[in-house]
Amino acid sequence: MSFGDGVHKSTDGGKSWRHLGLEKTRYITRVLVSPRDPQTVFVGAQGTIFGPSQERGVFVSRDGGEPGRRRSISTTGTAWPTST
């Protein structure tokens, strides 16, 4: 497993990309664009997977993917089960 540096966006079919942020989230698990409003984008992120993380949760942007704000999330525990 490896991690990236956040979310990027292309508006020209992939010829160029712009970094939008969320680099501390490390692991982006899903990006969803609302079928009702293409300007609303949801990003699911794991943050640091083996410990508590302030960067874990669902981020939402209502302006086409510009850096979003964290919505109701839990930052306790880990993203992956650990053996005891």
Helices and strands as residue ranges (DSSP letters): E 7-9, E 18-21, G 23-25, E 28-33, E 41-45, E 57-61, E 69-70
